Amino acid sequence: MYTEEQLYSIALRKCSLIGDITFYKLVKTFGSAKAVWETSKKELNKTDGIGKKIIADIGNPEHLKFAEKEILFCEKNSVQIKLRHQNEFPDLLNECDDAPAILYQKGNFNSNLKAVSIVGTRNSTPYGKKFIEDFFSETKDCKFQSVSGLALGVDKEVHDFSIQNKIPTVGVLAHGFHTLYPSKNKKLSEKILEENGVLFTEFNSSQKPDRENFIQRNRIVAGLSPSTIVVETAFGGGSISTATFANNYNREVYALPGRITDKYSQGCNQLILQNKATVISTVKDLVDLLGFNQGSSKIEELFPSSEISIQLTENQESIYKIIKENPNINLDDLVEKILLSSHKILPIILELELLGKVKSLSGRQFIAI
């Protein structure tokens, strides 16, 4: 069941100073983790960008002993070991430059199902919970899988409502499979696997849920999906990092706006203001933007070009026209064409988004809908 390459991959990744990017570079250069392990330090040192300090720990027999124990742990606990350099990752995650070298997996990931990442604060409010409930109610007949971080609050709601609506769900952990944090979600993690879901972690069985692991975990949450939805988050909340990773991967980000006085809406409002996320105006519009309603309804078939007429202000009309004539126009070019400062243009674009006329993309680019 387990391979020699998995053994050497775990040992190589265990070496100090060898992170995911360096690991990937080495195995691509020498062909395999085993080849890297068995290559002389003199030869390894010839690799561009790989210095003596990095290669000093390669070949350490203690790491090989650790890898043997890890494989025994995986055998005993039905954990699959997936290697990026052997193209065993979900396609979208594999595209990310900083994807983990190794992914430990329980359950089966359905690569044919579209994934949607949904994240938010551990201190979710009734407003956030109602949005999640409405979202899954609206999408219960759609074929997709949800992705979240198996934390309390928004994450838990996402996994719970997925299970209730028979939607497969993916939980990404910030620690090894030897434990489950928070322990309150132990039964939920078991339910995810029972209901055709999957659990992923890049951390081996010696790694605890340390604080820094959660930010690291968030890049996998973002990397697995073409779209990330931020439900509720405060300024500087962990979900901001997930949105940042998604933006860096050139994926779509959506945020649920809220009152400026509500602490756990302030982070979402900031993402929208900074054009790092598209505003969610209604659940139905969000479902359309996610591409879940590709098929035409009977009304749309009867009236394919019908649109609700919305009266725009002069400034709205000017900006909308330029965006329509220049798809994917960025903010700087828009400023030049409209002769208004960016701080005056951005609120108007937000108004157009709320009216369903314009959509913000990553990199402060805009298209007409």
C-alpha positions as CSV (number, residue, x, y, z in Angstrom):
1,M,0.0,0.0,0.0
2,Y,2.8,2.5,0.9
3,T,5.7,3.1,-1.3
4,E,9.4,3.7,-1.0
5,E,9.0,7.1,-2.5
6,Q,6.6,8.1,0.2
7,L,9.1,6.9,2.8
8,Y,11.9,9.1,1.4
9,S,9.5,12.0,0.8
10,I,8.6,12.1,4.5
11,A,12.2,11.8,5.5
12,L,13.3,14.6,3.1
13,R,10.5,16.9,4.2
14,K,11.5,16.3,7.8
15,C,15.0,17.8,7.2
16,S,15.5,21.2,8.7
17,L,15.5,24.2,6.3
18,I,13.7,22.1,3.6
19,G,10.3,23.6,3.1
20,D,7.7,22.8,0.4
21,I,9.2,24.9,-2.3
22,T,12.8,23.7,-1.8
23,F,11.6,20.1,-1.6
24,Y,9.7,20.4,-4.9
25,K,12.8,22.0,-6.5
26,L,15.0,19.2,-5.4
27,V,12.8,16.3,-6.5
28,K,12.2,17.9,-9.9
29,T,15.9,18.3,-10.3
30,F,16.9,14.8,-9.3
31,G,13.7,12.9,-10.3
32,S,12.5,11.6,-6.9
33,A,12.8,12.0,-3.2
34,K,14.8,8.8,-3.0
35,A,17.3,10.1,-5.6
36,V,17.7,13.3,-3.6
37,W,18.3,11.3,-0.4
38,E,20.9,9.1,-2.1
39,T,22.8,11.8,-4.0
40,S,26.1,12.9,-2.6
41,K,26.2,16.3,-0.9
42,K,28.8,17.4,-3.5
43,E,26.3,16.8,-6.3
44,L,23.4,18.3,-4.4
45,N,25.5,21.5,-3.8
46,K,25.6,22.1,-7.5
47,T,21.9,22.7,-7.6
48,D,21.1,26.4,-8.2
49,G,19.9,28.1,-5.1
50,I,20.6,25.1,-2.8
51,G,23.4,25.8,-0.3
52,K,25.4,23.7,2.2
53,K,23.1,24.6,5.1
54,I,20.1,23.3,3.3
55,I,21.6,20.0,2.3
56,A,23.4,19.4,5.6
57,D,20.5,17.4,7.1
58,I,19.8,15.3,4.0
59,G,20.6,11.6,4.6
60,N,20.1,11.9,8.4
61,P,19.1,8.3,9.5
62,E,16.9,9.7,12.3
63,H,14.6,11.3,9.7
64,L,14.3,7.9,7.9
65,K,13.4,6.3,11.2
66,F,10.8,8.9,11.7
67,A,9.4,8.3,8.2
68,E,9.1,4.6,8.9
69,K,7.1,5.3,12.1
70,E,4.9,7.8,10.2
71,I,4.1,5.2,7.6
72,L,3.2,2.7,10.3
73,F,0.9,5.3,11.8
74,C,-0.8,5.9,8.4
75,E,-1.3,2.2,7.9
76,K,-2.9,1.8,11.3
77,N,-5.2,4.8,10.9
78,S,-6.2,4.5,7.2
79,V,-4.4,7.6,6.2
80,Q,-3.4,8.0,2.5
81,I,-0.2,9.7,1.7
82,K,-0.3,12.0,-1.4
83,L,2.8,13.4,-3.1
84,R,2.7,16.6,-5.1
85,H,5.6,15.7,-7.4
86,Q,3.8,12.5,-8.4
87,N,0.7,14.5,-9.4
88,E,-1.5,13.0,-6.7
89,F,-3.0,16.3,-5.6
90,P,-6.3,17.9,-6.6
91,D,-5.6,19.8,-9.8
92,L,-6.2,23.3,-8.5
93,L,-4.1,22.8,-5.4
94,N,-1.3,21.4,-7.6
95,E,-1.2,24.7,-9.5
96,C,-0.2,26.7,-6.4
97,D,3.5,27.4,-6.2
98,D,3.6,27.0,-2.4
99,A,1.4,23.9,-2.3
100,P,2.6,21.3,0.3
101,A,5.0,18.6,-0.7
102,I,3.0,16.0,1.1
103,L,-0.8,15.8,1.8
104,Y,-2.2,13.3,4.3
105,Q,-5.7,12.3,3.5
106,K,-8.7,10.5,5.0
107,G,-11.6,9.7,2.8
108,N,-11.9,10.3,-0.9
109,F,-11.7,13.6,-2.7
110,N,-14.0,13.8,-5.7
111,S,-12.0,15.5,-8.4
112,N,-15.1,15.7,-10.7
113,L,-17.0,18.0,-8.3
114,K,-16.4,21.7,-8.3
115,A,-15.2,22.9,-4.9
116,V,-16.2,26.1,-3.1
117,S,-14.3,27.3,0.0
118,I,-16.3,29.0,2.7
119,V,-14.6,30.5,5.7
120,G,-15.2,32.9,8.6
121,T,-14.8,33.8,12.2
122,R,-15.0,31.3,15.1
123,N,-17.4,33.8,16.7
124,S,-20.1,33.6,14.1
125,T,-23.3,35.5,14.6
126,P,-27.0,34.7,13.7
127,Y,-26.5,36.8,10.6
128,G,-23.6,34.7,9.4
129,K,-25.4,31.4,10.3
130,K,-28.5,32.5,8.4
131,F,-26.5,33.3,5.3
132,I,-24.8,29.8,5.4
133,E,-28.2,28.2,5.9
134,D,-29.7,30.1,3.0
135,F,-26.7,29.4,0.8
136,F,-26.9,25.6,1.3
137,S,-30.7,25.7,0.9
138,E,-30.3,27.4,-2.4
139,T,-27.5,25.0,-3.6
140,K,-28.8,21.7,-2.3
141,D,-29.5,20.4,-5.8
142,C,-26.2,21.6,-7.2
143,K,-23.3,19.3,-7.7
144,F,-20.4,20.7,-5.7
145,Q,-18.3,20.1,-2.5
146,S,-17.7,22.6,0.2
147,V,-14.2,23.3,1.7
148,S,-13.5,24.8,5.2
149,G,-11.1,24.5,8.1
150,L,-13.1,22.4,10.6
151,A,-12.8,25.1,13.3
152,L,-15.7,26.4,15.4
153,G,-18.1,29.0,14.2
154,V,-18.4,29.5,10.5
155,D,-16.4,26.5,9.6
156,K,-18.5,24.2,11.7
157,E,-21.7,25.6,10.3
158,V,-20.4,25.1,6.7
159,H,-19.6,21.4,7.4
160,D,-22.9,20.9,9.3
161,F,-25.1,22.4,6.7
162,S,-23.2,20.5,3.9
163,I,-24.0,17.2,5.7
164,Q,-27.6,18.2,6.3
165,N,-28.0,18.9,2.5
166,K,-26.1,15.8,1.4
167,I,-23.3,17.9,-0.1
168,P,-19.8,16.4,0.3
169,T,-17.5,18.5,2.4
170,V,-13.8,18.9,2.8
171,G,-12.2,19.6,6.2
172,V,-8.6,20.9,6.2
173,L,-6.7,20.4,9.5
174,A,-4.0,22.5,11.1
175,H,-2.3,19.4,12.7
176,G,-1.6,15.7,12.2
177,F,-4.2,13.0,12.3
178,H,-3.1,11.9,15.8
179,T,-5.5,14.4,17.3
180,L,-8.5,16.6,16.5
181,Y,-8.6,20.2,17.3
182,P,-11.0,21.5,18.6
183,S,-12.0,18.3,20.3
184,K,-15.7,19.5,20.1
185,N,-15.6,18.7,16.4
186,K,-14.4,15.1,16.8
187,K,-17.9,13.7,16.0
188,L,-18.3,16.1,13.1
189,S,-15.0,15.0,11.6
190,E,-16.2,11.4,11.7
191,K,-19.6,12.4,10.2
192,I,-17.7,14.1,7.3
193,L,-16.0,10.9,6.4
194,E,-19.3,8.9,6.8
195,E,-21.0,11.2,4.3
196,N,-18.4,10.8,1.5
197,G,-16.4,13.8,2.6
198,V,-12.6,14.0,3.1
199,L,-10.1,15.4,5.6
200,F,-6.8,16.8,4.5
201,T,-3.7,17.9,6.4
202,E,-0.1,18.7,5.4
203,F,1.0,18.0,8.9
204,N,2.4,14.6,10.1
205,S,1.5,12.9,13.3
206,S,4.1,14.7,15.4
207,Q,2.7,18.1,14.7
208,K,0.3,19.8,17.1
209,P,-2.2,22.5,16.4
210,D,0.3,25.3,16.9
211,R,-0.8,28.9,16.2
212,E,1.2,29.3,13.0
213,N,-0.2,26.2,11.5
214,F,-3.6,27.7,11.1
215,I,-2.4,30.4,8.7
216,Q,-0.4,27.8,6.8
217,R,-3.6,25.6,6.7
218,N,-5.6,28.5,5.1
219,R,-3.5,28.4,1.9
220,I,-4.8,24.8,1.3
221,V,-8.4,25.9,2.0
222,A,-8.0,28.6,-0.7
223,G,-5.9,26.5,-3.1
224,L,-8.5,23.7,-3.4
225,S,-11.2,25.9,-4.9
226,P,-11.7,28.3,-7.7
227,S,-13.8,30.5,-5.4
228,T,-13.6,31.5,-1.7
229,I,-16.5,33.0,0.3
230,V,-15.7,35.0,3.4
231,V,-18.9,35.0,5.6
232,E,-17.8,37.0,8.7
233,T,-14.4,38.1,9.9
234,A,-13.0,40.9,12.0
235,F,-10.1,43.2,11.0
236,G,-7.0,40.9,10.8
237,G,-9.0,37.7,11.3
238,G,-7.6,34.4,10.0
239,S,-10.1,34.5,7.1
240,I,-8.4,37.5,5.7
241,S,-5.3,35.3,5.1
242,T,-7.5,32.8,3.3
243,A,-8.8,35.6,1.0
244,T,-5.2,36.8,0.5
245,F,-4.1,33.4,-0.6
246,A,-7.0,33.1,-2.9
247,N,-6.3,36.5,-4.5
248,N,-2.6,35.5,-4.9
249,Y,-3.7,32.3,-6.7
250,N,-5.9,34.4,-9.0
251,R,-9.1,32.8,-7.6
252,E,-12.4,34.5,-7.1
253,V,-13.2,35.9,-3.6
254,Y,-16.7,36.9,-2.4
255,A,-17.5,38.6,0.9
256,L,-20.7,39.1,2.8
257,P,-21.1,42.8,3.7
258,G,-22.5,43.9,7.1
259,R,-23.0,47.0,9.3
260,I,-19.9,49.0,9.9
261,T,-20.6,48.7,13.6
262,D,-20.5,44.9,13.6
263,K,-17.1,43.7,14.6
264,Y,-17.3,40.5,12.5
265,S,-18.4,42.2,9.4
266,Q,-15.6,44.8,9.4
267,G,-13.1,42.5,7.8
268,C,-15.5,41.6,5.0
269,N,-16.3,45.3,4.4
270,Q,-12.6,46.0,4.2
271,L,-12.0,43.3,1.6
272,I,-14.9,44.7,-0.5
273,L,-13.6,48.3,-0.1
274,Q,-10.1,47.3,-1.2
275,N,-11.5,45.3,-4.2
276,K,-10.1,42.1,-2.8
277,A,-13.5,40.5,-2.8
278,T,-16.8,40.8,-4.8
279,V,-19.7,41.9,-2.6
280,I,-22.4,39.4,-2.0
281,S,-25.7,41.2,-2.7
282,T,-28.1,38.2,-2.6
283,V,-27.6,34.5,-2.2
284,K,-29.2,34.0,-5.7
285,D,-26.7,36.4,-7.3
286,L,-23.8,34.6,-5.6
287,V,-25.0,31.2,-6.8
288,D,-25.2,32.7,-10.4
289,L,-21.6,34.1,-10.0
290,L,-20.4,30.7,-8.9
291,G,-21.7,29.2,-12.1
292,F,-24.2,26.9,-10.5
293,N,-27.2,28.2,-12.6
294,Q,-25.7,27.5,-16.0
295,G,-28.9,26.1,-17.4
296,S,-31.6,28.5,-18.6
297,S,-34.9,28.6,-16.7
298,K,-38.2,28.5,-18.7
299,I,-38.6,32.2,-18.3
300,E,-35.1,32.9,-19.6
301,E,-35.8,30.6,-22.6
302,L,-38.9,32.6,-23.4
303,F,-37.3,36.0,-22.9
304,P,-33.5,35.4,-23.4
305,S,-32.5,39.0,-23.6
306,S,-34.9,40.4,-21.0
307,E,-33.4,42.6,-18.3
308,I,-34.8,44.6,-15.5
309,S,-34.3,48.3,-16.4
310,I,-32.2,50.1,-13.8
311,Q,-31.9,53.8,-13.9
312,L,-28.2,54.7,-13.4
313,T,-26.9,58.1,-12.2
314,E,-24.7,60.0,-14.6
315,N,-21.4,58.9,-12.9
316,Q,-22.7,55.3,-12.7
317,E,-23.6,55.3,-16.3
318,S,-20.2,56.8,-17.4
319,I,-18.2,54.2,-15.4
320,Y,-20.4,51.3,-16.4
321,K,-20.0,52.2,-20.1
322,I,-16.2,52.3,-19.9
323,I,-16.1,49.0,-18.1
324,K,-18.4,47.4,-20.6
325,E,-16.3,48.7,-23.5
326,N,-13.1,47.7,-21.8
327,P,-13.5,44.2,-20.2
328,N,-11.0,43.5,-17.4
329,I,-10.0,47.2,-17.2
330,N,-8.0,47.9,-14.1
331,L,-8.5,50.8,-11.6
332,D,-5.5,52.9,-12.9
333,D,-6.7,52.8,-16.5
334,L,-10.3,53.6,-15.3
335,V,-9.0,56.6,-13.4
336,E,-7.3,57.9,-16.6
337,K,-10.4,57.4,-18.7
338,I,-13.0,58.8,-16.3
339,L,-10.8,61.7,-14.9
340,L,-12.0,61.0,-11.4
341,S,-9.8,60.0,-8.4
342,S,-9.8,56.3,-7.4
343,H,-11.4,57.1,-4.0
344,K,-14.4,58.6,-5.8
345,I,-14.6,55.8,-8.4
346,L,-14.5,52.9,-5.9
347,P,-17.8,53.7,-4.1
348,I,-19.5,54.1,-7.5
349,I,-18.2,50.7,-8.5
350,L,-19.5,49.2,-5.2
351,E,-22.9,50.7,-6.1
352,L,-22.8,49.1,-9.5
353,E,-21.8,45.8,-8.0
354,L,-24.8,46.0,-5.6
355,L,-27.0,46.7,-8.7
356,G,-25.6,43.6,-10.4
357,K,-24.1,45.6,-13.2
358,V,-20.4,45.2,-12.6
359,K,-18.2,42.5,-11.1
360,S,-14.8,43.1,-9.4
361,L,-12.0,40.6,-10.2
362,S,-8.6,40.1,-8.5
363,G,-5.9,42.7,-9.3
364,R,-8.5,45.5,-9.1
365,Q,-9.9,44.6,-12.5
366,F,-13.6,45.0,-13.5
367,I,-16.0,43.6,-16.0
368,A,-19.6,44.4,-16.9
369,I,-22.2,41.7,-16.2
